[in-house]
């Protein structure tokens, strides 16, 4: 099966942001020479706006070109602070997590992956990436928690993760790796999935990615038989 590279959606319009910001900055500097207090105020606002646009543009430009890569034997995830690769035989299922009761379900805005165990992933993750994923996935955790306690009176310690974790093989982890493992365990209890990928990492519809990933997952399972 061919390798499929999925462009990072967050890189879109990066050069447009930078080009427009440069144009705004030059225009603002030019009109500063006009002898008018109101014009000077507008020019100052334009320079601030250009600075923000430049920051956003360069931030987008520094994102990896491809957010996800689907290979015949594994799935890759690329983040500006690192990444991971998981072989298909370590994955149970892939889907779009949702929370709610009955027909009232709410899409969390992520792709969910349920793993067979956490050992391989934890042994390859960098603490720096764990720190950023913990922050980025906080919104999904908050939505899931609200479904379990609609009154909004859930204890705040649900938002904190222990810095100690023991996997199914008895291996112990500490620090950010342990916190990320505990977060995965908590999300599994709430949604049925361990590992979350923000849908902003996809340039196409999440349903299309899930369909492709399931085809490769099924092919990987057949190859192991």
VMD Tcl script that draws the C-alpha trace (Angstrom):
set ca {
  {0.00 0.00 0.00}
  {1.30 3.44 -0.87}
  {2.38 6.01 1.71}
  {-0.11 8.86 2.15}
  {1.18 12.22 3.42}
  {-1.46 14.53 4.84}
  {-0.47 18.24 4.79}
  {-0.69 20.23 8.02}
  {-3.84 22.36 7.87}
  {-2.42 24.93 10.29}
  {0.25 25.88 7.70}
  {-2.41 27.28 5.39}
  {-2.07 30.93 4.39}
  {1.22 31.34 6.30}
  {2.91 33.25 3.45}
  {-0.26 35.28 2.92}
  {-0.17 36.39 6.56}
  {3.50 37.37 6.25}
  {3.03 39.21 2.93}
  {-0.03 41.19 4.07}
  {1.64 42.04 7.37}
  {4.72 43.36 5.58}
  {2.50 45.48 3.32}
  {0.60 46.88 6.31}
  {3.87 47.65 8.09}
  {5.32 49.52 5.11}
  {2.09 51.46 4.57}
  {1.94 52.40 8.24}
  {5.53 53.62 8.24}
  {4.88 55.68 5.10}
  {1.87 57.53 6.51}
  {3.71 58.34 9.75}
  {5.27 61.24 7.85}
  {1.88 62.89 7.34}
  {1.42 65.80 9.83}
  {-1.77 64.57 11.45}
  {-2.22 63.18 14.96}
  {-5.06 60.86 13.92}
  {-2.97 59.49 11.03}
  {-0.13 58.78 13.47}
  {-2.55 56.85 15.70}
  {-3.77 54.79 12.74}
  {-0.17 54.14 11.68}
  {0.75 52.94 15.17}
  {-2.22 50.58 15.19}
  {-1.19 49.32 11.75}
  {2.35 48.54 12.94}
  {1.00 46.59 15.93}
  {-1.37 44.69 13.64}
  {1.48 43.93 11.25}
  {3.63 42.62 14.10}
  {0.85 40.26 15.24}
  {0.29 39.10 11.65}
  {4.00 38.41 11.23}
  {4.06 36.36 14.44}
  {1.07 34.30 13.32}
  {2.50 33.81 9.83}
  {5.94 32.65 10.99}
  {4.32 30.43 13.63}
  {2.31 28.73 10.88}
  {5.38 28.46 8.69}
  {7.30 26.61 11.41}
  {4.66 23.88 11.62}
  {5.66 20.56 10.01}
  {4.68 20.33 6.36}
  {2.87 17.04 6.96}
  {0.82 16.50 10.11}
  {0.19 12.81 9.55}
  {1.75 10.13 7.39}
  {-0.05 6.82 6.78}
  {2.38 4.01 5.91}
  {1.75 0.36 5.14}
  {3.09 -0.74 8.54}
  {2.64 2.27 10.83}
  {1.07 5.70 11.42}
  {3.20 8.82 11.97}
  {2.24 12.06 13.73}
  {4.33 15.21 13.32}
  {4.25 18.19 15.67}
  {6.52 21.22 15.82}
  {7.83 19.88 19.15}
  {8.30 16.26 18.13}
  {6.22 13.33 16.99}
  {5.48 9.64 17.30}
  {5.11 6.54 15.13}
  {2.89 3.58 16.01}
  {2.75 0.29 14.12}
  {-0.73 -0.89 13.20}
  {-0.56 -4.01 15.39}
  {-0.36 -1.73 18.45}
  {-3.66 -0.02 17.56}
  {-7.09 -1.45 18.44}
  {-9.24 1.09 16.65}
  {-9.41 4.61 15.24}
  {-12.44 6.91 15.26}
  {-13.85 10.32 16.10}
  {-14.42 10.62 19.86}
  {-17.68 12.06 21.09}
  {-19.33 12.47 24.47}
  {-22.92 12.70 25.59}
  {-25.91 10.51 26.31}
  {-28.26 8.83 23.87}
  {-28.61 10.67 20.58}
  {-27.16 13.90 22.03}
  {-23.50 13.33 21.20}
  {-20.86 16.04 20.86}
  {-17.84 15.67 18.61}
  {-14.66 16.58 20.52}
  {-12.84 17.85 17.42}
  {-10.14 15.19 17.59}
  {-9.19 11.88 15.99}
  {-9.05 9.16 18.65}
  {-6.76 6.14 18.76}
  {-7.19 3.25 21.19}
  {-3.93 1.44 21.88}
  {-3.22 -2.10 23.00}
  {-0.77 -0.77 25.59}
  {1.17 2.42 26.30}
  {4.72 1.04 26.59}
  {6.01 1.62 23.05}
  {4.51 5.10 22.83}
  {5.85 6.22 26.21}
  {9.32 4.90 25.36}
  {9.46 7.06 22.21}
  {7.73 10.29 23.32}
  {9.78 13.31 24.35}
  {8.83 15.12 27.58}
  {8.66 18.38 25.60}
  {6.00 16.97 23.27}
  {4.11 15.52 26.25}
  {3.96 18.97 27.86}
  {2.46 20.56 24.75}
  {-0.02 17.74 24.11}
  {-1.22 17.93 27.72}
  {-1.96 21.62 27.19}
  {-3.52 21.24 23.73}
  {-5.80 18.37 24.80}
  {-7.07 20.16 27.88}
  {-10.12 21.43 25.95}
  {-11.17 17.86 25.11}
  {-10.81 16.86 28.76}
  {-12.94 19.80 29.91}
  {-15.74 18.91 27.48}
  {-15.67 15.27 28.59}
  {-15.72 16.28 32.25}
  {-18.75 18.53 31.73}
  {-20.68 15.57 30.38}
  {-19.96 13.62 33.56}
  {-20.91 16.49 35.84}
  {-23.30 18.90 34.06}
  {-23.71 20.89 37.28}
  {-20.13 22.10 36.86}
  {-19.19 21.08 40.40}
  {-16.63 18.42 39.51}
  {-13.53 18.52 41.72}
  {-10.70 20.45 40.11}
  {-8.23 17.61 40.75}
  {-9.69 15.91 37.66}
  {-7.72 18.46 35.63}
  {-4.44 17.47 37.29}
  {-2.49 14.35 36.43}
  {-0.34 12.28 38.78}
  {3.37 12.23 37.93}
  {3.66 8.49 38.54}
  {2.39 5.73 36.28}
  {2.85 1.94 36.04}
  {2.03 0.25 32.74}
  {0.59 -3.24 32.17}
  {4.10 -4.69 32.05}
  {5.02 -3.26 35.43}
  {7.29 -0.52 34.09}
  {7.22 2.72 36.06}
  {7.24 6.22 34.56}
  {7.67 9.58 36.24}
  {7.26 13.24 35.39}
  {5.66 14.42 32.16}
  {5.58 10.94 30.60}
  {3.62 9.65 33.60}
  {1.27 12.63 33.49}
  {0.59 12.03 29.80}
  {-0.05 8.32 30.42}
  {-2.52 9.17 33.20}
  {-4.24 11.63 30.87}
  {-4.59 8.90 28.23}
  {-6.04 6.53 30.81}
  {-8.53 9.16 31.94}
  {-9.61 9.94 28.37}
  {-10.03 6.22 27.68}
  {-12.46 5.95 30.58}
  {-14.45 8.93 29.30}
  {-14.34 8.44 25.52}
  {-12.97 4.98 24.75}
  {-9.79 6.39 23.15}
  {-6.29 6.94 24.54}
  {-4.38 9.07 22.06}
  {-5.90 12.21 20.54}
  {-4.95 14.04 17.33}
  {-6.33 17.54 16.82}
  {-8.39 17.71 13.63}
  {-6.50 20.92 12.77}
  {-3.61 18.63 11.82}
  {-5.68 17.40 8.87}
  {-6.05 19.12 5.52}
  {-9.08 16.99 4.64}
  {-12.26 15.92 6.41}
  {-11.66 13.85 9.57}
  {-14.10 11.20 8.33}
  {-11.96 10.74 5.22}
  {-8.80 10.29 7.29}
  {-10.51 7.80 9.63}
  {-11.72 5.78 6.64}
  {-8.20 5.67 5.15}
  {-6.59 4.81 8.48}
  {-9.06 1.97 9.06}
  {-8.22 0.48 5.66}
  {-4.51 0.46 6.54}
  {-5.26 -0.84 10.04}
  {-7.29 -3.73 8.60}
  {-4.54 -4.48 6.07}
  {-1.96 -4.47 8.86}
  {-4.05 -6.90 10.91}
  {-4.37 -9.24 7.94}
  {-0.62 -9.12 7.33}
  {0.01 -10.32 10.89}
  {-2.25 -13.35 10.49}
}
mol new
graphics top color blue
foreach p $ca { graphics top sphere $p radius 0.5 }
foreach p [lrange $ca 0 end-1] q [lrange $ca 1 end] { graphics top cylinder $p $q radius 0.2 }
display resetview
